[in-house]
């Protein structure tokens, strides 16, 4: 074989190796945040017995999730039929026992199930703005604050702790 041919074969192999390394880093860059987001959803769904629909298929920024449309169902208690919700969480919360998160939503159409129908006073409420900061542990939920405003109802809660079975409330 000619020396030029051998040298060009090594050069082509080196370029292909560079491309493969680049493709691996690009795949990790895209898939790792997506995996972390779906792992976060899985933990939240199983701890609170939620069903979250319309999850983002691919996310590029871990720690921030944008949901829209009919996306939440909570044990025949509460349904969110439309609106926009942004969830912020620290990346370390994915691997810790206690998950801290901040919720910001607007134009949320909420339907109450039989358990919350008396609390809301209506079957369907359109919340203009919702903001909350939660810490979800394995056996309890700590609500740092919860502000929900609509034309008919306003909720303003601070420092509320609930056990996992949601029957005892402490202030």
Residue frames as a rotation matrix with the C-alpha (Angstrom) as fourth column:
UNK 1
0.576 0.817 0.000 0.00
0.817 -0.576 0.000 0.00
0.000 0.000 -1.000 0.00
UNK 2
-0.073 -0.545 0.835 1.07
0.482 -0.752 -0.449 3.49
0.873 0.370 0.318 -0.71
UNK 3
-0.716 -0.291 -0.635 2.01
0.698 -0.263 -0.667 5.71
0.027 -0.920 0.391 2.26
UNK 4
-0.901 0.416 0.124 -0.40
-0.395 -0.904 0.163 8.42
0.180 0.098 0.979 1.14
UNK 5
-0.098 0.901 -0.422 -3.32
-0.242 0.390 0.889 5.99
0.965 0.189 0.180 1.11
UNK 6
-0.140 -0.019 -0.990 -2.46
0.808 0.575 -0.125 4.69
0.572 -0.818 -0.065 4.60
UNK 7
-0.927 -0.247 -0.281 -2.12
0.365 -0.762 -0.535 8.23
-0.082 -0.599 0.797 5.96
UNK 8
-0.672 0.733 0.102 -5.47
-0.583 -0.609 0.538 9.27
0.456 0.302 0.837 4.45
UNK 9
0.009 0.669 -0.744 -7.20
0.205 0.727 0.656 6.19
0.979 -0.158 -0.131 5.94
UNK 10
-0.439 -0.231 -0.868 -5.92
0.883 0.067 -0.464 7.12
0.165 -0.971 0.175 9.41
UNK 11
-0.997 0.073 -0.020 -7.05
-0.071 -0.991 -0.114 10.70
-0.028 -0.112 0.993 8.86
UNK 12
-0.334 0.930 -0.151 -10.56
-0.432 -0.008 0.902 9.56
0.838 0.366 0.405 7.82
UNK 13
0.007 0.300 -0.954 -10.77
0.640 0.731 0.235 7.25
0.768 -0.612 -0.187 10.86
UNK 14
-0.769 -0.351 -0.535 -9.70
0.637 -0.488 -0.597 10.10
-0.052 -0.800 0.598 13.13
UNK 15
-0.855 0.506 0.116 -12.38
-0.448 -0.832 0.328 12.41
0.263 0.228 0.937 11.68
UNK 16
-0.059 0.860 -0.507 -15.04
-0.098 0.501 0.860 9.71
0.993 0.100 0.055 12.11
UNK 17
-0.274 -0.120 -0.954 -13.98
0.870 0.393 -0.299 9.24
0.411 -0.912 -0.003 15.73
UNK 18
-0.985 -0.087 -0.147 -14.32
0.139 -0.909 -0.393 13.00
-0.100 -0.408 0.908 16.33
UNK 19
-0.524 0.851 -0.020 -17.81
-0.563 -0.328 0.759 12.96
0.639 0.409 0.651 14.82
UNK 20
0.019 0.522 -0.853 -18.85
0.375 0.787 0.490 9.98
0.927 -0.329 -0.181 16.97
UNK 21
-0.613 -0.288 -0.736 -17.59
0.788 -0.158 -0.594 11.70
0.055 -0.944 0.324 20.12
UNK 22
-0.952 0.303 0.038 -19.47
-0.301 -0.952 0.056 14.87
0.053 0.042 0.998 19.14
UNK 23
-0.240 0.914 -0.328 -22.67
-0.365 0.228 0.903 12.87
0.900 0.336 0.279 18.49
UNK 24
-0.155 0.130 -0.979 -22.36
0.752 0.658 -0.031 11.13
0.641 -0.741 -0.200 21.89
UNK 25
-0.860 -0.194 -0.471 -21.96
0.470 -0.661 -0.585 14.46
-0.198 -0.725 0.660 23.69
UNK 26
-0.773 0.635 0.008 -24.89
-0.541 -0.665 0.514 15.93
0.331 0.393 0.858 21.75
UNK 27
-0.089 0.752 -0.653 -27.07
0.068 0.659 0.749 12.91
0.994 0.022 -0.109 22.61
UNK 28
-0.365 -0.104 -0.925 -26.14
0.897 0.227 -0.379 13.18
0.249 -0.968 0.010 26.29
UNK 29
-0.993 -0.039 -0.111 -26.79
0.064 -0.971 -0.231 16.94
-0.099 -0.237 0.967 26.22
UNK 30
-0.477 0.874 -0.095 -30.32
-0.654 -0.281 0.703 16.35
0.588 0.397 0.705 24.88
UNK 31
0.062 0.568 -0.821 -31.23
0.060 0.819 0.571 13.10
0.996 -0.085 0.017 26.64
UNK 32
-0.677 -0.378 -0.631 -29.92
0.607 0.198 -0.770 13.75
0.416 -0.905 0.095 30.16
UNK 33
-0.910 0.399 0.108 -32.21
-0.400 -0.780 -0.481 16.75
-0.108 -0.481 0.870 30.92
UNK 34
-0.130 0.893 -0.432 -35.13
-0.750 0.196 0.631 14.84
0.648 0.406 0.645 29.41
UNK 35
-0.154 -0.001 -0.988 -34.37
0.348 0.936 -0.056 11.79
0.925 -0.353 -0.144 31.55
UNK 36
-0.921 -0.237 -0.309 -34.07
0.368 -0.274 -0.888 13.94
0.126 -0.932 0.340 34.70
UNK 37
-0.670 0.737 0.088 -37.38
-0.735 -0.675 0.062 15.67
0.105 -0.023 0.994 33.96
UNK 38
0.110 0.743 -0.661 -39.22
-0.502 0.615 0.608 12.39
0.858 0.265 0.440 33.44
UNK 39
-0.432 -0.316 -0.845 -37.63
0.554 0.646 -0.525 10.93
0.711 -0.695 -0.104 36.58
UNK 40
-0.991 0.114 0.065 -38.84
-0.126 -0.710 -0.693 14.01
-0.033 -0.695 0.718 38.50
UNK 41
-0.264 0.951 -0.161 -42.36
-0.866 -0.160 0.473 13.52
0.424 0.265 0.866 37.11
UNK 42
-0.026 0.217 -0.976 -42.31
0.039 0.976 0.216 9.85
0.999 -0.032 -0.033 38.08
UNK 43
-0.785 -0.333 -0.522 -41.34
0.511 0.126 -0.850 10.68
0.349 -0.934 0.072 41.68
UNK 44
-0.862 0.498 0.093 -43.98
-0.492 -0.781 -0.384 13.38
-0.118 -0.377 0.919 42.03
UNK 45
-0.139 0.853 -0.503 -46.71
-0.731 0.254 0.633 11.24
0.668 0.455 0.589 40.47
UNK 46
-0.095 0.068 -0.993 -46.01
0.311 0.950 0.036 8.32
0.946 -0.306 -0.111 42.77
UNK 47
-0.906 -0.267 -0.330 -45.68
0.389 -0.211 -0.897 10.38
0.170 -0.940 0.294 45.95
UNK 48
-0.771 0.619 -0.153 -48.87
-0.468 -0.712 -0.523 12.39
-0.432 -0.332 0.839 45.45
UNK 49
-0.442 0.589 0.676 -50.82
0.577 0.764 -0.288 9.81
-0.686 0.263 -0.678 43.42
UNK 50
0.072 0.364 -0.929 -51.14
-0.474 -0.807 -0.353 12.26
-0.878 0.465 0.114 40.52
UNK 51
0.163 -0.086 0.983 -51.59
0.846 0.525 -0.095 11.62
-0.508 0.847 0.159 36.85
UNK 52
0.009 -0.250 -0.968 -49.82
-0.255 -0.937 0.240 14.22
-0.967 0.245 -0.072 34.74
UNK 53
0.473 0.234 0.849 -50.75
0.738 0.422 -0.527 14.26
-0.482 0.876 0.027 31.07
UNK 54
0.895 -0.103 0.433 -49.15
0.279 -0.628 -0.726 16.23
0.347 0.771 -0.534 28.20
UNK 55
0.554 -0.792 -0.257 -45.63
0.251 -0.135 0.958 15.98
-0.793 -0.596 0.124 29.62
UNK 56
0.545 -0.442 -0.712 -42.95
-0.801 -0.526 -0.287 17.57
-0.248 0.727 -0.641 27.48
UNK 57
0.987 -0.153 -0.046 -41.30
0.123 0.911 -0.393 14.90
0.102 0.382 0.919 25.34
UNK 58
0.079 -0.996 0.041 -37.88
0.868 0.048 -0.495 16.58
0.491 0.075 0.868 25.22
UNK 59
0.983 0.126 -0.131 -36.59
0.176 -0.839 0.515 19.18
-0.045 -0.529 -0.847 27.67
UNK 60
0.331 -0.908 0.256 -33.34
0.427 -0.097 -0.899 21.05
0.842 0.407 0.355 27.31
UNK 61
-0.347 -0.406 0.845 -33.35
-0.525 -0.663 -0.534 22.94
0.777 -0.629 0.017 30.61
UNK 62
-0.160 0.291 -0.943 -33.51
0.654 0.747 0.120 20.65
0.739 -0.598 -0.310 33.63
UNK 63
-0.774 -0.085 -0.627 -35.13
0.599 -0.417 -0.684 22.30
-0.204 -0.905 0.374 36.61
UNK 64
-0.567 0.636 -0.523 -37.85
-0.540 -0.767 -0.347 24.08
-0.622 0.085 0.778 34.65
UNK 65
-0.782 0.420 0.460 -40.95
0.588 0.743 0.321 22.42
-0.207 0.521 -0.828 33.20
UNK 66
-0.713 0.608 -0.349 -43.71
-0.647 -0.762 -0.005 24.09
-0.269 0.222 0.937 31.20
UNK 67
-0.752 0.565 0.341 -47.10
0.568 0.817 -0.101 22.36
-0.336 0.118 -0.935 31.08
UNK 68
-0.694 0.611 -0.380 -50.16
-0.663 -0.749 0.006 23.42
-0.281 0.256 0.925 29.12
UNK 69
-0.366 0.668 -0.648 -53.56
-0.516 0.433 0.739 22.03
0.774 0.605 0.186 28.24
UNK 70
0.728 0.624 0.285 -55.42
-0.607 0.392 0.691 19.39
0.319 -0.676 0.664 30.23
UNK 71
0.024 -0.921 -0.388 -52.52
-0.411 0.345 -0.844 18.05
0.911 0.179 -0.370 32.22
UNK 72
-0.858 -0.434 0.273 -53.35
-0.402 0.237 -0.885 17.06
0.319 -0.869 -0.378 35.80
UNK 73
0.323 0.906 -0.274 -55.64
-0.350 0.383 0.855 14.62
0.879 -0.180 0.441 37.57
UNK 74
-0.713 -0.588 0.381 -55.43
-0.530 0.098 -0.842 14.01
0.458 -0.803 -0.382 41.32
UNK 75
-0.974 0.168 -0.152 -57.21
0.223 0.822 -0.524 10.95
0.037 -0.545 -0.838 42.75
UNK 76
-0.227 0.959 0.171 -60.72
0.761 0.065 0.645 11.97
0.608 0.276 -0.744 41.67
UNK 77
0.031 0.174 -0.984 -60.29
0.860 -0.507 -0.063 15.14
-0.510 -0.844 -0.166 43.79
UNK 78
0.324 -0.080 -0.943 -59.04
-0.185 -0.983 0.020 17.78
-0.928 0.168 -0.333 41.40
UNK 79
0.232 -0.226 0.946 -58.62
0.910 0.395 -0.129 18.14
-0.344 0.891 0.297 37.64
UNK 80
-0.161 -0.280 -0.946 -56.86
-0.171 -0.936 0.306 20.87
-0.972 0.211 0.103 35.69
UNK 81
0.454 0.530 0.716 -58.53
0.572 0.443 -0.691 21.04
-0.683 0.723 -0.102 32.29
UNK 82
0.536 -0.336 0.774 -56.66
0.672 -0.386 -0.632 23.95
0.511 0.859 0.019 30.68
UNK 83
0.973 -0.230 -0.016 -54.12
-0.188 -0.832 0.521 26.65
-0.133 -0.504 -0.853 31.37
UNK 84
0.407 -0.911 -0.064 -50.38
-0.035 0.054 -0.998 27.07
0.913 0.409 -0.010 31.71
UNK 85
0.983 -0.143 0.117 -48.17
-0.106 0.081 0.991 25.94
-0.152 -0.986 0.065 34.58
UNK 86
0.298 -0.951 -0.085 -44.44
-0.350 -0.026 -0.936 26.39
0.888 0.309 -0.341 35.10
UNK 87
0.990 -0.054 -0.130 -42.67
0.140 0.504 0.852 24.17
0.019 -0.862 0.506 37.62
UNK 88
0.277 -0.944 0.178 -39.23
-0.575 -0.311 -0.757 25.10
0.770 0.107 -0.629 38.96
UNK 89
0.998 -0.040 0.050 -37.19
-0.016 0.597 0.802 22.66
-0.062 -0.801 0.595 41.03
UNK 90
0.256 -0.966 -0.017 -33.54
-0.918 -0.249 0.309 22.41
-0.303 -0.063 -0.951 42.01
UNK 91
0.217 -0.227 -0.949 -31.66
-0.646 0.696 -0.314 19.62
0.732 0.681 0.004 40.27
UNK 92
-0.820 -0.562 0.106 -30.50
-0.430 0.483 -0.763 18.24
0.378 -0.671 -0.638 43.62
UNK 93
-0.227 0.827 0.515 -34.17
-0.879 0.055 -0.475 17.63
-0.420 -0.560 0.714 44.51
UNK 94
0.350 0.344 -0.871 -34.27
-0.774 0.630 -0.062 14.76
0.528 0.696 0.487 42.03
UNK 95
-0.102 -0.532 -0.840 -31.96
0.049 0.841 -0.539 12.69
0.994 -0.096 -0.060 44.20
UNK 96
-0.894 -0.170 0.414 -33.04
-0.372 -0.232 -0.899 13.90
0.249 -0.958 0.144 47.65
UNK 97
-0.720 0.649 -0.247 -35.82
0.694 0.673 -0.255 12.50
0.001 -0.355 -0.935 49.78
UNK 98
0.089 0.722 -0.686 -37.51
0.526 -0.619 -0.583 15.90
-0.846 -0.309 -0.435 50.08
UNK 99
-0.398 -0.128 0.909 -38.49
0.908 -0.197 0.370 17.57
0.131 0.972 0.195 46.80
UNK 100
-0.223 0.280 -0.934 -38.82
0.299 -0.892 -0.339 21.37
-0.928 -0.354 0.115 46.78
UNK 101
-0.547 0.061 0.835 -40.65
0.833 -0.062 0.550 23.01
0.085 0.996 -0.017 43.93
UNK 102
-0.596 0.353 -0.721 -42.18
-0.062 -0.916 -0.398 26.31
-0.800 -0.192 0.568 42.92
UNK 103
-0.325 0.599 0.732 -45.34
0.921 0.377 0.100 26.52
-0.216 0.707 -0.674 40.81
UNK 104
-0.616 0.229 -0.754 -46.52
-0.231 -0.967 -0.106 29.48
-0.753 0.109 0.648 38.74
UNK 105
-0.611 0.473 0.635 -49.68
0.768 0.549 0.330 29.16
-0.193 0.689 -0.698 36.69
UNK 106
-0.679 0.491 -0.545 -52.18
-0.408 -0.870 -0.276 31.31
-0.610 0.034 0.792 34.89
UNK 107
-0.174 0.768 -0.616 -55.56
-0.977 -0.056 0.206 30.78
0.124 0.637 0.761 33.24
UNK 108
-0.974 -0.200 -0.104 -56.04
-0.177 0.964 -0.196 27.42
0.139 -0.173 -0.975 34.98
UNK 109
0.017 0.996 -0.082 -59.47
-0.816 0.061 0.575 25.83
0.578 0.057 0.814 34.56
UNK 110
-0.921 -0.367 0.132 -59.89
-0.355 0.649 -0.672 23.66
0.161 -0.666 -0.728 37.65
UNK 111
0.129 0.945 -0.299 -62.66
-0.485 0.323 0.813 21.13
0.865 0.041 0.500 38.16
UNK 112
-0.452 -0.223 0.864 -63.33
-0.891 0.152 -0.427 19.91
-0.036 -0.963 -0.267 41.67
UNK 113
-0.622 0.236 -0.747 -64.01
0.036 0.961 0.274 16.29
0.782 0.144 -0.606 42.44
UNK 114
0.380 0.889 -0.255 -66.51
0.309 0.138 0.941 15.22
0.872 -0.436 -0.223 45.09
UNK 115
0.166 -0.368 -0.915 -64.05
0.983 0.141 0.121 15.79
0.085 -0.919 0.385 47.98
UNK 116
-0.741 -0.560 -0.371 -63.17
0.584 -0.810 0.055 19.39
-0.331 -0.176 0.927 47.06
UNK 117
-0.337 0.687 0.644 -66.52
0.647 -0.328 0.689 20.48
0.684 0.648 -0.334 45.67
UNK 118
0.659 0.589 -0.468 -67.56
0.733 -0.363 0.575 21.93
0.169 -0.722 -0.671 49.03
UNK 119
0.015 -0.757 -0.653 -64.21
0.716 -0.448 0.535 23.75
-0.697 -0.476 0.536 49.48
UNK 120
-0.880 -0.385 0.278 -64.30
0.460 -0.546 0.700 25.44
-0.119 0.744 0.658 46.09
UNK 121
-0.374 0.819 -0.436 -68.02
-0.016 -0.476 -0.879 26.10
-0.927 -0.322 0.191 46.13
UNK 122
0.452 0.481 -0.751 -68.31
-0.790 -0.175 -0.587 25.47
-0.414 0.859 0.301 42.39
UNK 123
0.811 -0.109 0.575 -67.70
0.252 0.952 -0.174 22.57
-0.529 0.286 0.799 40.06
UNK 124
0.243 -0.711 0.660 -65.41
0.943 0.012 -0.333 24.55
0.229 0.704 0.673 37.77
UNK 125
0.747 -0.116 -0.655 -63.25
0.217 -0.888 0.405 27.56
-0.628 -0.445 -0.638 38.66
UNK 126
0.598 -0.580 0.553 -61.03
0.588 -0.151 -0.795 29.58
0.545 0.800 0.251 36.33
UNK 127
0.551 -0.505 -0.664 -57.95
0.557 -0.370 0.744 30.76
-0.621 -0.780 0.077 38.27
UNK 128
0.977 -0.207 0.047 -56.29
-0.118 -0.717 -0.687 33.81
0.176 0.666 -0.725 36.77
UNK 129
0.077 -0.992 0.095 -53.07
-0.618 -0.123 -0.776 33.32
0.782 0.001 -0.623 38.70
UNK 130
0.990 0.105 -0.098 -51.67
0.004 0.661 0.750 30.57
0.144 -0.743 0.654 40.93
UNK 131
0.069 -0.993 0.094 -48.32
-0.537 -0.116 -0.836 30.64
0.841 0.007 -0.541 42.76
UNK 132
0.957 0.223 0.186 -47.06
-0.278 0.515 0.811 28.09
0.085 -0.828 0.555 45.27
UNK 133
-0.160 -0.983 -0.092 -43.91
-0.769 0.183 -0.613 26.87
0.619 -0.027 -0.785 46.94
UNK 134
0.848 0.524 0.084 -44.01
-0.493 0.720 0.489 23.28
0.196 -0.456 0.868 48.18
UNK 135
-0.463 -0.883 0.082 -41.70
-0.873 0.437 -0.218 20.78
0.156 -0.172 -0.973 49.85
UNK 136
0.632 0.711 -0.307 -42.83
-0.686 0.698 0.205 17.22
0.360 0.081 0.929 49.28
UNK 137
-0.422 -0.727 0.541 -41.39
-0.888 0.451 -0.088 14.63
-0.180 -0.518 -0.836 51.64
UNK 138
-0.860 0.062 -0.506 -42.00
-0.138 0.927 0.349 10.91
0.490 0.370 -0.789 51.69
UNK 139
-0.531 0.677 -0.509 -44.74
0.833 0.527 -0.169 11.21
0.154 -0.514 -0.844 54.34
UNK 140
0.206 0.626 -0.752 -45.83
0.682 -0.643 -0.349 14.84
-0.702 -0.441 -0.559 54.30
UNK 141
0.017 -0.119 0.993 -46.22
0.836 -0.543 -0.079 18.02
0.548 0.831 0.090 52.28
UNK 142
-0.176 -0.116 -0.977 -45.09
0.694 -0.719 -0.040 21.40
-0.698 -0.685 0.207 53.54
UNK 143
0.353 0.348 0.869 -46.70
0.847 -0.513 -0.138 24.36
0.398 0.784 -0.476 51.80
UNK 144
-0.653 -0.639 -0.407 -44.58
0.739 -0.656 -0.155 27.47
-0.168 -0.402 0.900 52.24
UNK 145
-0.509 0.617 -0.600 -47.22
-0.355 -0.785 -0.507 29.55
-0.784 -0.045 0.619 50.48
UNK 146
-0.610 0.442 0.657 -50.13
0.779 0.488 0.395 29.07
-0.146 0.753 -0.641 48.11
UNK 147
-0.479 0.460 -0.748 -51.82
-0.244 -0.888 -0.390 31.98
-0.843 -0.004 0.537 46.36
UNK 148
-0.721 0.361 0.592 -54.68
0.691 0.436 0.576 31.30
-0.050 0.825 -0.563 43.96
UNK 149
-0.557 0.496 -0.666 -56.83
-0.147 -0.848 -0.509 34.08
-0.817 -0.186 0.546 42.58
UNK 150
-0.638 0.478 0.604 -59.93
0.754 0.232 0.614 34.00
0.154 0.847 -0.508 40.43
UNK 151
-0.622 0.475 0.622 -62.85
-0.189 -0.863 0.469 36.35
0.760 0.174 0.627 39.96
UNK 152
0.439 0.898 0.027 -64.89
-0.326 0.131 0.936 34.41
0.837 -0.420 0.350 42.54
UNK 153
0.943 -0.138 -0.303 -62.37
0.326 0.574 0.752 32.70
0.070 -0.807 0.586 44.87
UNK 154
0.323 -0.907 0.271 -59.07
-0.572 -0.415 -0.707 33.70
0.754 0.073 -0.653 46.46
UNK 155
0.876 -0.194 -0.441 -56.81
0.438 0.701 0.563 31.34
0.200 -0.686 0.699 48.44
UNK 156
0.253 -0.861 0.442 -53.87
-0.529 -0.506 -0.681 32.65
0.810 -0.061 -0.584 50.44
UNK 157
0.979 0.017 -0.201 -52.14
0.139 0.664 0.735 30.05
0.146 -0.748 0.648 52.59
UNK 158
0.207 -0.956 0.209 -48.82
-0.693 -0.294 -0.658 30.26
0.690 -0.009 -0.724 54.41
UNK 159
-0.681 -0.675 0.283 -46.81
-0.676 0.433 -0.596 27.62
0.280 -0.597 -0.752 56.27
UNK 160
0.472 0.843 0.256 -49.15
-0.875 0.484 0.019 24.65
-0.108 -0.233 0.966 56.06
UNK 161
-0.723 -0.688 -0.064 -48.04
-0.690 0.723 0.031 21.08
0.025 0.066 -0.997 56.73
UNK 162
0.458 0.888 -0.035 -50.10
-0.889 0.457 -0.026 18.04
-0.007 0.043 0.999 55.76
UNK 163
-0.223 -0.467 0.856 -49.48
-0.409 0.842 0.352 14.36
-0.885 -0.272 -0.379 56.38
UNK 164
-0.947 -0.268 -0.179 -49.39
-0.270 0.357 0.894 11.96
-0.176 0.895 -0.410 53.48
UNK 165
-0.617 0.773 0.150 -52.93
0.786 0.614 0.069 10.77
-0.039 0.160 -0.986 54.00
UNK 166
-0.792 0.197 0.577 -54.10
0.094 -0.896 0.435 14.44
0.603 0.399 0.691 53.94
UNK 167
0.211 0.910 -0.356 -56.38
0.628 0.153 0.763 14.14
0.749 -0.385 -0.539 56.98
UNK 168
0.413 -0.127 -0.902 -54.45
0.829 -0.359 0.430 16.02
-0.378 -0.925 -0.043 59.67
UNK 169
0.362 -0.285 0.888 -53.62
0.471 -0.766 -0.438 19.68
0.804 0.577 -0.143 59.19
UNK 170
0.221 -0.370 -0.902 -51.18
0.914 -0.243 0.324 21.64
-0.339 -0.896 0.285 61.38
UNK 171
0.842 0.008 0.540 -50.55
0.243 -0.899 -0.365 25.38
0.482 0.439 -0.758 61.33
